[in-house]
Amino acid sequence: WIAFASQVPSLCTRRGLAPLPYRSDMATTAPVYQSNHFDSTKWDSVQKRDDDIIIVTAYKSGTTWMQQIIGEILFQGKEKPATVAEISPWVDLRVPPAVVLAPALEAQQHRRFLKSHLPADVFAPHFNPRAKYVFVGRDGRDAFMSLMNHYEKANDAWYGAMNDSPGRVGPPIPRFSELGGVSNIFDRWLTEGWSTLEGETDGWPFWSYFKNARTWWELAAEHKNVLFVHFNDLKKDLEGEMLRIAEFVGVEVDRELLPAMVKACTFEEMHKNAGTVAPLNGVLWEGGGQSFIFKGTNQRWVGVLSEAQVQAYLE
């Protein structure tokens, strides 16, 4: 985390994302995010619970991994009421609409663990100082390469959901095959924001990785109910990180059950059970959930990005 923490302010500043400390008035001045993916106003329909756990990431940094981890921590060998993908939805994804999602969330009787990809300044109106927020970070180059797998494997149903379902704001997301490959996309991802997302200067054709990390980092500096977890730490010491997360959310782990819980959260087990772990059970990607739960490895950008591109990322 020391390396990640040192990168966040400088990377964001060089991309035109000046520091924006969390203030009490942010709830009334927060931007609204709406695009082919986002509808941040859906959170208006979610009734807050003080024991909620919200998993927050930009993307492809271990979000689904963290959902699986928290599911194991909360249920500890008990049968879950549905798959993790079903009971832990991405709230600010614009489909399904709030009129469908909100009643389903209100009906949940277990402790809820929800997911958001919003930056903290956009999420501000919905921030609950008594809930728990778990941010998962990763080297942006690794997150980008995972995002490209996600994008390349997207099927017609994915494009239909993002582009053709009612309520889309702004342009459709282009097809991966139209953009000239990963290297070409990287140049725009690093330097261009999506047109409907206020203040963003990177992340095209999705949303800003750097703004997301920076705003949650700044919020965590002022609020003790935000925990930062790093993808690499999960890979290095999964059991230790699971215990740290459990302590943060206030759950005592049965040590006799811990080995099975850890095993269920390994990449191998998640890949094997990808159809029940991946969002929407994997139906939006060619190859299903196993295309979404892909490799879980780092540095796949080596040999794909040029030296100049790597230097541009670091600068």
N, C-alpha and C positions, 0 to 999 in steps of 0.2 A: 504493500500500500504506500510505502514511502515514495517509490518511483512514480506510482500513479498520481499521488497527491501533488508531487512536484510538477508533473506534466499538465494537470488540468488548468491552472490559471494561465500559464504561458500559451498553451495551445489555443485556449479560448480567446485570449486577448489578441493574438495574432490573426484570428479569424473575425475580428470585429465584434466579439462578444465581451463587452466590458463588464466588470464585476457588478452584480446587482444584489446586494444583501437583502435578505428577507426582512420585510417590514410589516407591521400590523395592518397597514392600509392596502397591502397587495391583494387582499381578498376582494376589494372593490375596484381595483385597477387592473386585474389580471386579464391578459389577452384570452380570446377564445380561439381554440384550435379546431378547424374544420377543413377536411380535405377528402381525397378519395379513401383514406384510411380513418381519419380522426373525426370524432365529434365529442369534444370535451364537455359539452353541455349535458351529456348523459349522466354525469355525476350529480347533476342537480336532482335527479330522481332517486338517488341512492340514499336511504336513511342511514345516517352514521350510527355505528355501534362502537362503544369505547374499547371493546376487545377485538376490533377488526385488525387484521394484519394485511398490509398492502405491500405487494412486491413491485418495486419500481426500477425500471432500467430503460436505457435508450432502445436497444434491441440487440439480439444475438450475443448476449453477454452471460447467459446462464439463467434466463428468466424461467424457462420451463423446468430446468434443473432445480431452481429454488422452490418452485411450486411443488415439485415432487418431495423435496426435503421437508418443507413445512407440512405437507400432507402427512408424511410419516411421523413427524413430531407430534402432530395433533391427534392422530388416530392410534398410533402405537399398537399395531396388530389387530385393531378392530376393523370390521368391514366398513368401508367408506360408502356413503349413500349413492355415489355415482363415481365415474372416473374423475381423476384430478382435473382433466381438461374440461369437464362439464361443471364441476363445482367451484372452479377457480377461474372465472372468465376474465377476459381483457375488457374492462368496463368501457374505456374510451374508444374502442373500435366501433365504428358507426353502425355495424350490423352485428346482431339484431338491434332494432331500435329500442329506445328506453322503455317504451310501453310494453315490450316483451320481456326485457331483461330485468327491470326493477322489481316486478312482482316475484320473479323467480329468486332473486337475491333476498327479498324480504321474507320469503318462505323458508329459507335455510335455518335450521335449528341448531346446527353445530357452529363452532367458532369459525367465522368466515375468513378466508384468505383470498384476496382479490388481486388483480394485476392492472398496472397502468404503465403506459409508455410516455406519459406527459412529462415535460420539464416541470420543475417545482414552482416556477412563477405562474404557470398556467394552472397547476393543480391547487394553488394557494387557497381559493375559496372553499375547498373541500378538505383542507388539512385539519386533522383532529389531533390536538396535543396529547390526547389520552390513548389514541390508537398507536400501533407499532408499524413502522415503515422499514423495509429491508431493501436497500439498494445493492444491486450486483454490478460490479464494474469489470472491465476487460480492456486490454490493449485495443485501441481503435482499429488497428490494422487487422487484428484477428476477428473482431466483430464485423468488419467490412467483408472479409472473405466468407464468413458464415452467412452474412446477409446475401451475398451473391449466390450461394448455393440455394438458399431459400427462394430467391428471385428466379433463378434459372429453372428450378424444378416446379415453379408455380404452374398450375394447369388452367384450362379454360374456366373452370368453376371459380378459381381464385380471381381471375381477371373480371369475371362476371360480377362477383360479389363486390369487388372494389370499385369497378367502373360503371356498372349498369344498374345496380340496385338504387332505389329511390333515396334522395337526400345527399347525393354527392355534391360537394362544394369545390369549385375549381376544376382544373383539367384532369382527365383520366391519367392513371399511371401508364407509361408506355410499356410495350412488351420488351422483355429482356432481349429477344432476338433482334430488335430494331436498333440497338444501341452500340453495336460494334465491339462487344466483349468487355471483360472485366477491367482491363487497363484503361479503356476509354471512359468507362463509368466512374472509375476511381477519381479521375481528374475533376469531374463535375461534382462528385460526392464531397470532395475536399474543399471546393471553392464556391459552391452554389447552393442556395437554399430553395425550398419548395415555395412556390409563389403565394400560396394562401396562408403560410405560417409566419406570423409577424416576427420580424427581427432575426430570422434565421439566415445564416450565411454559409451553411454547409449542409450536407446530408442528402442532396438530390440523388435520386427521385423519391426519397423517403422523407426523413426529417433529421434534424441536427443531433449528432452523437455528442458533440462537445458542449452545446448548451445544456443538454440534459444532465450530463455529468457535473458540469459547473454549478448549476442551480441547486441540485440536490446536495452537493458538497457544501455549499454555502449555508443551506438550510440546516444541515446536520451540525454545523458549527454552533448553531444557536438552540438546537432542540435535541435533547437526549433520547427522544423516541425514534430517532433515525439511525439505523445500523448500516455500516458499509461492509460489504463482503466482496472479496475479489475472486474471480474465476480461477486464477492460478492457485490460490489458497485452498479452494475446494478440491482441486486436483491433487494438491500436495498432502492435505490432511483432512479428508472428508469427515471422518469421525469427530475430530477435534472441532471443526467448523460447525458441524451439526449440533454439538453440545453447546457451543458458544451462541448459536442462533436460538436454541431452545431456552437457554438462560435469559436471553434478551426478551423473548416473547412470554416469559414467565411460566414455562412448562417444565415439570420435572420428568426426566427420562428414566424409564425402567431399564436398568443396566442389563438385565437378562434379555430384553428385547432389542437392545441397541445393535448387536451384530446383524440381525435380520433387517433392521431399519436401514443401516448403512448399505448393506448389499442391495436393497431395493433402489437405492439412490446412485449406484454406480452406473457409469455410462453403458456398460455391457447389459445390465438388467433393463435399463430404460430403453435401449435400442431394441432389445428383445420384445419389450412390451410397448413399443412406440405407438401402436394404434390406440392405446388407452391413455397415453401421456401427452401426445402432441395435440396442439390446438385443433378443435373440431375433429379430433381423432384422426387427423392426417388426410382428410378427404380432399383438401385443396392443393395437394402436391402430387406430381407424378411419382409413383413408388410409395405413396401413402406416408404413414408416420415415420417409417425408417429413412425416408428422404429428409424429413424435418429434423429428427434426431440423427444427425449424420455422422460426424467423426469426433467432435468434441476435442479436437487437437488445435494447437497453436502454430504460428509461423508458417501457415500455408501460403502466406503472401510472398515468401522468399522464392525468387525465381519467376514470380508473376508480375510483381511491381518492379519497375526499373529503379536503379539507384537514385535517379533524379526524383522519382515519385516518393521514395522513402524519405529522401532529404526534405522534400516539400512538406511531408507530413510532420517531420520533426521540427521544421522551422516555423 
